[in-house]
């Protein structure tokens, strides 16, 4: 891709100005995806004929003077999202039927003129922070093909980091946008619950999961969030509209803020230790924020036993998804076990939801003394392929908690958080930090992240390894 057309806004501007056609952009995206599919393996489904036809239609609309935020721009979505005419396998094996209608999120993308080139890989039902499975193989990190891009939006993150598409939509139920963003040098936004509609269902994963953008820059992620935002009558949560477009928030300076630096690992019943390289990277982000004029102070939320109300909601949803597959015999044994536990915990679901307001109050007290929290996104740098993918649930759970213990509390609370790139390890692997706020604070987080981006210029870092290079044995 031309260096001047890497970004989402760059592509939209070039299309509107006639500098490039949608057919050229979409065709080039499809070519890149197909050229790297044997190595990166970012996509589960491609729609080349439909996408090119939509690109031609977009070119005609642009030629007739029509202007929309993403008219003619190629975009990818995760394979947990209904797209009319395509199956929604959500990482599982089997022959899934084509979906009869678009989800509301997809409808908004199409209404903004975006051309959806395909659906990206995700582990089975989005359960794990790695993107590997018997249904599609292994999705790899474009920064080093021997490492995972994370998950569960790993295919989406790999596609954007490798420059296959300028931006993608993932979903975040326990960090599934923020974790792969951290491990691929991207901006990833988990918005306020309900900010992006879950329609046709009232909520996803009992309110834990929200859709969210993955992009090279804060401005691009904010633009995509603007396109996707808005509630439908069916949505259980319908937050108030922001006072300004999120893209406008990315363009302005935030006020001087008091930022709490938290390195505390939320308790989840299993041990996790912060890697020194991650600690140093997050502390450097804190120092950079201090140089921008903000007050950075130690501050830890009172997480308590928040995991107790996470598990019933998460595992009950796994059981729900397990009943949607065409052949349950093909499910991963760990999925079957999680679904069984979810059925056992179903009687606790109402109590888990009822405990959420008290958790918000207890954890939210930290925002009496700080405006924003800064914390690690992950505890470790990107693991090698297969390192987290263990044979049993017990082994897998220990591995993933040790690697990714920081993101899930904000899914329980439903509050927004933004991953920002935090530099590279000595071996060139990306690291991330997350900015976390109280309810409906996306504009504040986006403004702060964009200010930090202007000083750090992380988007200038690109994977040094050619995406199509052959991986070593893993």
N, C-alpha and C positions, 0 to 999 in steps of 0.2 A: 504494500500500500504506500502511496505517496506520503512522505513525512508530514505534509501540511494537511492531510486528511485523516489523521489518526483519531481525532476526537469526534464526539457526537455532534457538537455544535459546528465544528469545522465542516463536517459532511453536510449538515442541514444548510449552512450558509452557501457552500459551494453549489449545491443543487439549486437553491433558490436563485442564485446569480447566474446559472447557466454554465458554470465552469466545468461541470461534470454531469453526466446523466445517471439516473437511478439504475438503468441497465448496466452501466459500467461498474458502479459501486456494488450492486448486488451480484453481478457476475463475478467480479473479483473476489468478493467474500466467499461465494460458493467454491471458487477455484482454490482459495486458500484452505477452506475447511476440508475439501476432498484431498488436497495434497498432504495435509497433516493428520488425517484421520487414522492412518496406520501407526502413528507415533503418539501424538497428543490424545487422540480418541476423545474429543470434547463433546461430540454430538451423538445422540441416540437416533434422531430422525432428521432428515433433510427433506426439503420440499423445493427442489430446483425448478421444476416446471411452473408450479404455482407462484413461486417467488419472482421468477423472471416475468411472468405475465403481469403480476402486480407492479413490478418495476416499470414495465412499459406503460401501464395505466397511469402510474405516478408521473412519468415523463410527459404524458399528454396533458395531465392536469396542471403541471407546472408550466408547460407551454401556453396553456390557456389563462395563465395568470393566477391560479389558485395557490394559496400559501397556507401551510399548516406547520406546526412545530417540527415534525419529523417526516414530512412528505418525501417519500422515496428513500429513506434511510434504512439500511439493513440492520435488523435487531435479532437477538436470540432470546428465547425463553426456556425455562427449565421444564423438564418433562414430568412435572407434577401439576401442570396447568392445562386446562381444556382448550384446545384449538380445533375448531370445526374441521372435520375431515381427517383428523389425525388421532391415533390412539394416545391415551394417557397411561403409560405403564408404570411411572414413578419408580423406575429402577428394577422392577420385577420381571421375571421371565413369563413367557406365555404369549398367546395371540390375542391381543386386546382389540376390541372393536373400535372403529373410528368414532370420535365424539360428534354428536349431532349439532352442537352449538358451541360458540365461543364463551369462555368465562368473561366476567365483566372487565377484568384486567386486560385481557386480550382485546376486548371491544374498544377499550380506551386507547390502546396502542394503535389499532387500526384507524380509529377516528382521528388520531393525530397524524396519520399518513404513513406510519412505519410499515416496512416490509419484513415480515417474520421469515427468516431463512431456515429456521429449524429449531429443534428442541434439544436441550443439552442434557448430558448425563448426570445422574444422581444415584447414590446408593439406594438400596431397597427401602422405600418409604421414607427416605431422608434421615435414616436413623443414626448415621455415623459421620464424623468429621473427616472422612476420606471418601474417594469416589472410585470404588472398585466393586465388582460383582459379576456373577456368572452370566447375567443377562447381556452384558456389554463389554466385559473385560476390565481394563485398567485405564483410567484417565490420569494423565501425567502433567507435571508442572513444567511450563515452558521455560522457567528459569533453570531447571535441571531435570531432565526427563527421568532420572532415577528417583525423584521425590514426588510426593503427592501434592496436588494443588489444594488439598483440603476438601471439605464437604460440609453440608451435602450439596451445595451449589458449586461443586468442583468443576463440572463441565463448563458452566457459565463463566467462572473466573478464568479458567484456562483459555477459553475462547477470546476473552477481552485482553488478557495479559499478552497473548500471542499475536494480537492484532488481527484476528480473524473477523471480528466485528468490533465496532467502536464502543458498544455498551450492551449489557444483557440484564435481564430480570431474573433474580434468584428468589429464594424464600428462606426465612430465618425462623427456626423453631427452637433453637438452642445455641445459636451462633452461626447458622448455616450460610449466611451472607458474609458476616464479619470475619469468620475464620478463614475461608478461602481468599477473601480480600487481603487479609494480613499476610498470607503465604504466597501471594502473587503480586504484591506491590500495587494494589488497587484501593480505590475508595469504595467502601461498601456501606450502605445506609440501611439500618433496621428502623423503619419509621414507627411512630405511635400506632398501637393496635387500632385497626379500623381506618387508618389513614388511606390505605389502598383497599378497595372493596374485596371481600372474599366471595361475592356472589358468583355462582348461584347458591352457595351455602352461606349460612349465617356467620361462620367463623371456621378457621382451620386449626386442627389439633387442639380443640377445646380452648381456643384463644391464645395458644402459645405461638403460633406461626403467623408471620406477616410476609407479604411480598416486599422486595427491596431491590434497588438498583445497584449494579456493579459497573464502574467506569474508571477511566484513567485519571479524571480530575473531579474535583468537588463540583465545579460548574456543570459538567456533563451529568453527574449523578443527580444534581438538583433539578436540572432540566427534565430528566427522565422521571423524577419523583413528581414534578408538577404535572406531567402528562398523565401519570398513573393515579394521582390523588382524586379522592371523591368517594362518598359512600352511596350505597344503594339501600332501598327500604328494608331488604332482607338482612342487612348487616346488624349483628348484635351490638357492635361498638361503632359509634359515629362521632368522632371528635370534631370540635369546631374547626372551621376553615382557617388557615393561617392568615395573618393580617396582610401579608405580601407574598408574591410568588417566591418559591424557594430559590429560584435562580437569581432573584433580586437580592435575597439574603446572602447568597454566595458572592455577590459583587460589592457588598458594603463591609466596612470595618465593624467589628463588634465593639461594644463598650469595654472598658477595663473590667476584667472578671477576676473573681477569686476561684481558683481551680484547685480541687482536692486531688492530690496524688495518692492513689490507693494501690498497694501491691498485695493486699490481703487476698488469700485464696478462699472463696466461698466454700463452706462446708457441704460436702456431698456424700460423705460416708466412705470416701476412698482418698488416699494420699496423693498430693501433687506438690511439686517443688518448682519454683520459678528458676528457669535457666539463667545463669549470669549474663549471657549475651542479650536475652530479652529484657532483663532488668536494666541493663545499661542503656539499651535502646529506648526504653520507655522513659527513663530518667533524662535522657538527652532531649526527648520531646518536651518533657517538663521544663528543662532549661531553655529550650527554644521559645516556649510560651512565655517564660519569664522575661526573656530578651525582648519580646513583643510588648511588654508592659503589663502583663498580668501577674497577679499574686498567686504563686503556686505553693501550697501548703500540704502537709500530710493530712489525710482524712480517709477513714474507712467506714463504709456503711455497716449497719448492724444486720448482717444477713440472717443470723440465727439459723434455724433448721428449715430454710426455705425449700430445700430439696424434697421435703416430705410432701409438699403440695404440688411439686412439679411432676413426680412420677405417675400418680394416678391419671393426670390429664394427658401426659405423653403416651403412656402405654395403652390406655383405653383407645386412643386414636389409632395406634398400630393395629389393634384388634379390628377396628372399623375398616381400615384399609385392607386388612387380610381377607375380609369378606367380599371385596370387590374384584378380586383376581379371577381369571377364567379357570385356573387350575391351581388350587391350594397346595397340591403335592409338589409344586415347583418352588415354593417359598424356601428361603434360607432357614435353616434350623434355628438360628438365633431369632429370626422374626417370629417363627411359630412359638417359641418360648416366651418372647415378649408379649405376643398377642394373648397367650394363656394368662400371663401375669396381669395384663390389662383387664381381662374379664374378671379376675379375682378382685382387682382394685376398683372395679366400677361402682360398688356401693359407697366408696369414699369420694366419688367425684364431686358431689354437691358440697361436701364439707371442704374439699380442697378449693373449690371456687369461692366458698364463703369466707375462707381464710385470707383471700387476696387483699381485701381492703386494709386489714390489720397489718399485713406485710408491707403494703405501700406506706402506711403511716410510720411504721418502725424504721424502714430503710430510708424513707423520704425525709426523716429528721436531719439527715446529713446536709440537705439542701437549705437548712436554716443558716448554715455557716459557710457554705460554698455554693457557687452557681452551677458548676460543672464538675464532673469527676473525670480524671484521667487514669486509665488502668491498662494493664496488658490485655491484648486480645487473646493470645495463647500463652501457654507457659513455656513452650519450646519452639525452636525453628521448625520449618517444614520437615516432617519425618520422611524416611525413605519409603518407597512404595512397598506395601505389605506389612510395614512395621506395626501399624495399628489394627490391621485386619487379622484378628486372632480366631482360632477355631471355635471357641465357646463364648457365650455371653459374659461369663465371669472374667475371662482373660481380656476380651475386647473392652468391656466396661472399665477395667483397671487401666488399660492402655490409653483409652480416650480421655478419661478423667485426668490422668497424669499430664496429657498433652493440652487439653482444652477445658480447664475448669472455670474460666472467667466470664463467659458470655451468657450462660443460660439464665441467671437471675433476672435480667432485664426482659426476658420473654415471659416469665411469670408475672412480672409487674405490668407488662404491656407498654413500657416507656421506650423512647427512642435512644439510639446509640449509633455512632458513626465510627467505622474503622478508618484510620489514617495510616499510610505507610510510615514506618519508623526506621528505615535504613536497611542495610544488608549485613549478614554475618560475614566473617572473615573469608568464607568460601563462596560468598555471593548469593546467599539465599535470603529472600525478603522476610522482614519482620513487621509487625503491626502493633498499634496502640489504639485503644478505643476511647472516644469522648462520649460520656453518658450524661443524660439529663433527666429531669422530672417530666411529668406528663406534658405533651404538646410543646416540647422544646426543640423541635427539629430546626426551626429557623436560627435559633441561637447556636446550636451545634454546627450547623452548616456554615454560618458566618465565621465562627471560630476556626473550623477546619480549613476554610478557604484562605483565611488570613495566614494560617500556618503554612499552607501550600505555597503561597506567594513567597514566603521566605525559604522554604525547603526545596521547592521545585522537584518533587519526587517523580513527577510525570516524565522528567527527562531521563530517568533510569529505565532501560529496556532490557529484556532478557538477552544475555550475551550468547546463549546457545541457540543455534538455528533450530526452530521448532520441528523441522522434519528430520533432524539427525536421529540416527538409530540409538535407542537406549541400550545400556549394558544389561546383562541378566540381573533380574531382581528376584 
